[in-house]
Amino acid sequence: QARAADAACAAAGWRRDEDVLVLTGPLTPVPADGVPVDLSPEPDDAWLTGYRHRGRPLPPTDRTVLVNAEDVVFASVRLDPPPAPLAAVARGVVTDGWLGVAAVTVEERYRRQGLATAVMAALQRWAAGRGARWVYLQVSSSNAPARALYRRAGLVEHHRYHYRYAPA
């Protein structure tokens, strides 16, 4: 039924965005690797500035959505003194034994240095302390480096989705 609806939208000229992959796997906390990851129950201004939602700065109203959870944490890595931007950020939330990971962002000049791995590990250790056993996240299909990171972390594709937009 979903494929038929998607085909009908395509035939009507609705444009399609890229696939988003939903990945899941067992929580596998590993010891800290020396990267200084700070965890906080609230995002500060540096965290909010460091997060890039789909490559763009976070709209100011979205802070309310980010903190709207009972068991949420904001991870950050600072490698240079302020006012330099954070090197990496991420958000985690635990619900019903699952760690949901979002907002994983590494400042461009710090990419490919293990910072995303470090924040993922810190989030998993935090979640394990809260009884989580599983992890899930979403990633754009075009984000090959992130997909490789998550594959190394033992996450596999559960399903994928995309949106369609009506013609102008």
N, C-alpha and C positions, 0 to 999 in steps of 0.2 A: 504494500500500500504506500509506503514512504517513497519507494522508487518510482511508482507511477505518478505520485504528486510532484516529485522532483522533475521527472521527464515532462510533465505538463507545464510546469513553470518555465523550464528551459525552452519548450516549444513556443511559449507565449512571450519570449524575449527577456525573461527575468535573468539578471546577471548573477553569477555565483561567486562567492568568495572561496578562499582556500579551505581545505579540510583542517579541522582541529581534532587532534588525537587525544583521547582520554586514556591515560596510562594508569595501571594499578600494579601493586606487588606487595610482598611482605615487607614489613618494617624491619630494616636491618641496621640498627644503630652501630656505628663504629667509633672507636676512641678519637678524641680530638687530635688533629694533626699539626697543631702549632699555629694555625691561622686564627687571629683574634676575632672570634664571632661574638658579638654582644647580642643578648636577647632582652627584649623589653615588652611589657604588655600594651604599650602605646607607641605609635609611630611618632617620632619627633620631626621637626621641619627638615632635617638633613635626610631622614628616611624618605619622607614624602617627595623631596626633590630628587632623590636617587632612583625612585621607582619610575620606570618607563612603561606605560600601558600601551602595548602595540607600537612601541617606538616613540611615543609622544609623552609629554609631561602629564601627570595626573591632574584631572580637573579638580578644583578645590572642594567641590561637593562630595567627591568620592571618598574622602576620609571617613565619613559617617558609615559608609558601607564596609570599609575595611575593618573597623573596630566593632562592628555589630555581630559579635559572637561571644559566647560564654568563656571559651578557653582558647584564646588567640595569643600569638606571639609574633613579634617583628624582629627579624634577624638583620644585623648590619655588620659590615666589616669596614673599619676605618684604617687606612694605611698611611695617610698623610694628615698632618694637623689641620684643624679648621682654619680657614673657611674652605679648604679643598673639599670636593665632593666625596661622599662615601664610595668605597671601591665596589661594594656589593650589598644588595638587600634581598630579602625574601620574607614571605608571610606564611605562617602555619596556623592551622586551627584543628583541634581534636574534637571529633563528634562520633559517638557510638563506636569507639575503637578504631576509627580511621583518622589518619593525619592527612588533611588537605593542604597541599602546597600551592602557593600562588605568588605572583609578583617577583619571581626570581629575575633579578636584573644585575648585570655586572657592567660597571663603567667600561667603556670601550678600550681604554688604554690598559686595563687590567685583565682583559679576556685571555683565555687559554693559560691561566696560571693556577687553576685549581680552586678559585674562590667560590664558584657555584657548587662544587663538590663539598667544600667546607661548610657552606650555609645549609646545604641539604643534610649533611651529617649532623650538624648542630640541631636542626629542626627534628630529625629522627630521634636523637638522644632525648630532647625535651619531650617529645610525644611518648616515647617509651616510658618515661617517668609518670605519665598520665594514663598508662594502660593501653595505649594504641598498639595495634598489631599489624595494621595494614596502612598503605599510603596510596594516595591518588593525586593526580594533577592533570592539567591540560597543557598541550603544547601545539603550536602551529606546525603543520606538516612541512613547511619550508625551513624550519629552524633545525638544520642538520646537526650543529654542534650540541644543542640542548638535547635533541633526541639521542645522540650518542652518549651523553652524560647519563641520561635517565636509563638507557639500556644497560650501561655499566653498573648502575645502581639496582638492577634487577627488575625494573619496571617493564611491563609489556602492554601492548595495545589492547584495551578492553573493547573500545568502539571508537568511531569517529563521526563527526557531523560537519555540516556546513550550512550557511544561510544563503538565501536567494533574495534579491532586491528587485522590486518592480521597475520596469522601464520608466525613464523620466517622463 
